[in-house]
Amino acid sequence: MTDYPITDYDDAYANGAHIAGAADYPPRWAGLASAFRDGLSKAGRARLDLGYGPGPRNRLDLFLPEGAASGLAVFVHGGYWKAFDKSLWSHLVAGPLAHGFAVAMPSYTLCPDIRIAGIAREIADAVSFAAGEIAGPIRLTGHSAGGHLVTRMISGAPLLPDAVLRRVAGVTSISGVHDLRPLIRTEMNDTLNIDAAEAQAESPVLLAPLEAIPVTAWVGASERPEFVRQNRALYEMWRGFAPPMRLHEDPGKHHFNVIDGLADPDAPLCRAFLGLDG
């Protein structure tokens, strides 16, 4: 458990150290993602490594449902803005695909080669590019750092073009880090280089939402207390504004398995993300 006030910020934001078998998750994700991606590629339903910007990591994969897409879903990966890429998560698109959504999954430049504010702008470019490929409503979700990035898409200084923002029908932040200020006190900030000005400008809890877009703040109930608090913070700060807000703490889920429900079309997480749960 994290004691408050926090005395060890590194431990408060450490996930792997508190999850049994944590080292097994990335290779497992990579294997599941590769097999799923290969299957969709053979079926002609995967458009891989589409360039949405000039950087070498400005690439996204676009997965297509059977038949015409009913809309666009976007998943933004986590890794504290400094790790991973799109290749580990392809299997998570199975749920939205089963409901007729096309799914875009972008990579982005990682810190320290860019600031978090720059990553947010790259994700806006990725969403805009994918929106030009797929018609219909757009639903955004992201995990951990990705949860921060998708909520940043709809708050603060506008990043998405108005025409794209108006198409966003819902946002689901999964275990998002919505307040960057505590991370300034961690060792990882040697890589992230967050300063007070950037934390103020890029933390969704300190920003006003731009539109009355429904937002779900989702977190594993067994996650580190700081992730539970960060999730509640978004809910509490934004429910005083226009967006319809929902808070969900997923029983028994930790930071590495809380995303599994995206791959299951009948799972509560997938249905909440797609607005199918009423």
C-alpha positions in Angstrom: 0.0 0.0 0.0 1.0 3.6 -0.5 1.2 5.7 2.6 -0.1 9.3 2.4 1.4 11.8 2.3 3.8 10.0 -0.2 7.4 9.7 0.9 8.6 7.3 -1.9 7.2 8.5 -5.3 9.1 5.9 -7.2 7.5 3.0 -5.3 4.1 4.7 -5.5 4.2 4.6 -9.3 6.0 1.2 -9.7 3.7 -1.4 -11.1 5.8 -4.4 -12.0 7.4 -4.7 -8.5 3.9 -5.3 -7.1 2.5 -7.7 -9.7 3.4 -11.4 -9.5 5.0 -12.6 -12.7 5.3 -9.1 -14.1 8.2 -9.9 -16.4 6.1 -12.5 -18.2 3.5 -10.0 -19.4 5.4 -8.2 -22.2 6.4 -11.4 -24.1 3.0 -12.8 -23.6 1.4 -9.6 -25.1 3.9 -9.7 -28.0 3.0 -13.3 -28.8 -0.7 -12.8 -28.7 -0.5 -9.6 -30.7 1.8 -11.1 -33.4 -0.5 -14.1 -33.9 -3.6 -11.9 -34.1 -2.0 -9.5 -36.5 -0.8 -12.3 -38.7 -4.3 -13.7 -38.9 -5.9 -10.4 -39.8 -3.2 -9.7 -42.4 -3.9 -13.0 -44.1 -7.6 -12.2 -44.2 -6.8 -8.8 -45.8 -8.1 -6.9 -42.8 -4.9 -5.3 -41.5 -3.3 -2.2 -42.9 0.0 -2.0 -41.2 2.6 0.7 -40.6 0.6 3.6 -42.1 2.5 6.8 -41.8 0.6 9.6 -40.0 3.6 12.0 -39.5 7.2 12.5 -40.4 8.9 10.7 -37.4 10.1 7.1 -37.7 7.6 6.1 -35.0 4.7 8.0 -36.5 3.1 4.9 -37.7 -0.2 3.2 -37.0 -1.9 -0.1 -37.7 -5.5 0.0 -38.9 -7.5 -3.2 -38.4 -10.8 -3.6 -40.3 -14.0 -5.5 -39.3 -15.8 -7.8 -41.6 -18.0 -5.6 -43.8 -18.3 -1.8 -43.6 -17.0 -0.2 -40.4 -19.6 1.3 -38.1 -17.1 3.7 -36.7 -13.5 4.1 -35.6 -11.9 3.0 -32.3 -8.4 4.1 -31.3 -6.2 2.5 -28.7 -3.2 4.4 -27.3 -0.6 2.2 -25.5 1.1 3.0 -22.2 4.6 2.6 -20.9 5.1 5.9 -19.1 5.6 7.7 -22.4 9.0 6.1 -22.6 8.5 2.4 -23.6 6.6 0.0 -25.9 5.0 0.5 -29.3 1.9 -0.6 -31.2 3.2 -4.2 -31.8 2.4 -5.5 -28.3 -1.4 -4.8 -28.3 -2.9 -5.9 -31.6 -5.0 -8.7 -29.9 -6.9 -6.1 -27.9 -8.7 -5.0 -31.0 -10.7 -8.2 -31.1 -13.6 -6.8 -29.0 -14.2 -3.6 -31.0 -13.8 -5.5 -34.3 -16.5 -8.0 -33.3 -18.9 -5.0 -32.9 -18.1 -3.6 -36.3 -15.5 -0.9 -35.4 -12.3 -0.4 -37.3 -9.4 0.0 -34.8 -6.4 2.2 -35.1 -3.4 1.5 -33.0 -0.5 4.1 -33.2 3.0 4.2 -32.0 4.6 7.5 -31.1 8.0 9.0 -30.4 9.2 8.2 -26.9 10.8 10.3 -24.2 13.5 11.6 -23.9 13.5 12.2 -27.7 10.3 14.3 -27.2 8.4 15.9 -24.4 5.0 14.6 -23.3 3.3 17.7 -24.9 4.9 16.6 -28.2 3.5 13.1 -27.8 0.0 14.5 -27.3 0.3 16.3 -30.5 1.5 13.2 -32.3 -1.5 11.3 -31.0 -3.8 14.1 -32.3 -2.2 13.7 -35.7 -2.7 9.9 -35.5 -6.4 10.2 -34.6 -6.9 12.8 -37.3 -5.2 10.6 -39.9 -7.3 7.5 -38.9 -10.4 9.7 -38.9 -9.7 10.5 -42.6 -9.6 6.8 -43.4 -12.7 5.6 -41.5 -16.1 7.4 -41.3 -18.5 7.5 -38.4 -18.2 8.1 -34.7 -14.8 7.9 -33.0 -14.1 6.3 -29.6 -10.8 6.8 -27.9 -9.2 4.6 -25.3 -5.7 4.3 -23.8 -4.0 2.5 -21.0 -1.8 4.2 -18.3 0.1 6.9 -20.2 -2.3 6.3 -23.0 -5.2 7.1 -20.7 -3.5 10.5 -20.1 -3.1 11.0 -23.9 -6.8 10.2 -24.8 -8.2 12.5 -22.1 -5.8 15.2 -23.3 -7.4 14.9 -26.7 -10.6 16.4 -25.4 -9.3 18.9 -22.8 -7.1 22.0 -22.5 -5.6 23.7 -25.6 -7.3 22.1 -28.6 -5.2 19.5 -30.4 -7.8 17.8 -32.6 -9.3 19.7 -35.6 -12.9 20.8 -34.8 -14.3 18.4 -37.4 -12.6 15.4 -35.8 -13.4 16.5 -32.2 -17.1 16.7 -33.1 -17.0 13.0 -34.1 -15.6 11.8 -30.8 -18.5 9.9 -29.2 -16.7 8.7 -26.1 -13.4 8.3 -24.2 -12.4 5.6 -21.9 -9.2 6.1 -19.8 -7.9 2.9 -18.4 -5.6 3.4 -15.4 -4.7 6.8 -16.7 -2.2 9.2 -15.2 -4.2 12.4 -15.4 -2.0 14.6 -13.1 1.6 14.8 -14.1 2.8 16.7 -11.1 3.7 13.7 -8.9 5.9 12.2 -11.6 8.2 15.2 -11.3 9.3 13.6 -8.0 10.2 10.2 -9.6 13.5 9.1 -11.0 11.8 8.4 -14.3 11.6 12.2 -14.7 15.2 12.1 -15.7 13.8 10.7 -18.9 10.4 12.4 -19.1 11.7 15.9 -18.2 8.4 17.1 -17.0 8.6 20.6 -15.4 5.9 22.6 -13.6 4.8 24.5 -16.7 4.3 21.3 -18.7 2.5 19.6 -15.8 0.1 22.5 -15.7 -0.5 22.6 -19.4 -0.8 18.8 -20.0 -2.5 17.3 -17.0 -6.2 16.7 -17.8 -7.3 17.1 -14.2 -6.0 20.7 -14.3 -7.8 21.3 -17.6 -11.4 21.9 -18.7 -13.0 19.4 -21.1 -13.7 20.9 -24.5 -17.0 19.1 -25.3 -19.7 17.2 -23.5 -18.2 13.9 -24.6 -19.0 10.9 -22.3 -15.9 9.8 -20.4 -15.4 6.5 -18.5 -12.6 6.5 -15.9 -11.7 2.8 -15.5 -9.0 1.3 -13.2 -8.2 -2.0 -11.6 -9.3 -2.2 -8.0 -6.1 -4.0 -7.1 -3.8 -1.5 -8.7 -1.3 0.7 -6.9 -3.2 3.2 -4.8 -1.9 6.1 -6.8 -3.5 4.8 -10.0 -6.8 4.4 -8.2 -6.5 7.9 -6.9 -5.5 9.3 -10.3 -8.6 7.6 -11.8 -10.9 9.1 -9.1 -9.3 12.5 -9.5 -10.3 12.7 -13.2 -13.8 11.6 -12.3 -14.1 14.1 -9.5 -12.6 17.1 -11.4 -14.5 16.6 -14.6 -17.9 15.7 -13.3 -18.4 19.3 -12.4 -18.2 20.1 -16.1 -20.4 19.1 -19.1 -19.1 15.6 -19.9 -21.2 12.7 -18.5 -18.7 10.9 -16.3 -18.6 7.3 -15.1 -16.2 5.8 -12.6 -15.4 2.0 -12.5 -12.9 0.1 -10.3 -12.6 -3.3 -11.8 -12.6 -6.0 -9.0 -9.4 -8.1 -8.8 -7.7 -6.4 -11.7 -4.1 -5.0 -11.6 -2.3 -2.7 -13.9 -1.2 -5.4 -16.4 -4.4 -7.3 -16.7 -7.0 -4.5 -16.5 -6.9 -4.1 -20.3 -7.8 -7.7 -21.1 -11.5 -6.9 -21.4 -10.9 -4.9 -24.5 -10.3 -8.2 -26.4 -13.6 -9.7 -25.3 -16.6 -8.3 -27.1 -18.9 -9.3 -24.2 -16.6 -8.0 -21.4 -17.8 -5.0 -19.4 -14.8 -2.9 -20.4 -15.3 -3.5 -24.1 -19.0 -2.7 -23.9 -18.4 0.4 -21.8 -15.7 1.6 -24.3 -18.1 1.2 -27.2 -21.1 2.7 -25.4 -23.0 -0.6 -25.6 -23.8 -1.0 -21.9 -26.5 1.6 -21.5 
